Amino acid sequence: MLSPMPKILIVDDDADMLKLHKLRLSDSYETLTSEDPEEALGLALEHKPAAILLDLLMPHLSGYELCHTLHSLSYTSRIPIFVVSGQSADKYRQHCQELGAAGYFEKPVNYAELKRRLAEEIKFGRPERRAHARVAMRVPIKLSGVDSAGKKFEVNTFTDNVSPAGFLCVCMVSLKKGAEVEVYVGGDEERLAGRACAVRSEGVGTPWQRYGFQFVETTPEWVVSAT
């Protein structure tokens, strides 16, 4: 039985360019296509493709914004993104790499080289960045600290996942990177679980705004331990 071909997502507001990419790549990859970057974000979350090809200049949500969003969301952060653009590589490559892109190809595309780089990234993937595996667990917590405007806050929320070293949770309070909070667990009886700092953010300014926290210190009240 033949193994299924890897699935890639191609995003470009030029329908002819989408057809060309699909024609040149469909012998090696199952292709999803979208002319709308907002739709593309939904497709990436739904299908979690092996790689994403992304144009830069698109309406509503630019390729820069989409690249940054995909790279910052935990569910899509390890998907290699290749920018395929008519814009100068010398001018924009470094900026795109800083946003999380794995590579940059100018149009007209060298498809042989693109296929080589796709195969390389898909085969070896991106290294896991966390020292501890995180487990999906909904834990009621309270965060207490100072927001990005310097105001004290307390907010009740739930974790999306947890590890001995940290957690991810929804938090609609705006926080600076590195901001420290006290973390309490429990429903009726709150117990201090430790102090943690915000190390990354996802979907800032949206209803699904989340922060990844790493513990500075923990107490025995935290829900998982390293041993």
Beta strands, then each sheet from edge to edge (+ up, - down):
strand 1: 7-11
strand 2: 30-34
strand 3: 51-54
strand 4: 81-85
strand 5: 103-106
strand 6: 135-136
strand 7: 140-146
strand 8: 152-163
strand 9: 166-170
strand 10: 180-185
strand 11: 191-202
strand 12: 210-218
sheet 1: 2+ 1+ 3+ 4+ 5+
sheet 2: 6+ 8- 7+ 10- 11+ 12- 9+
end
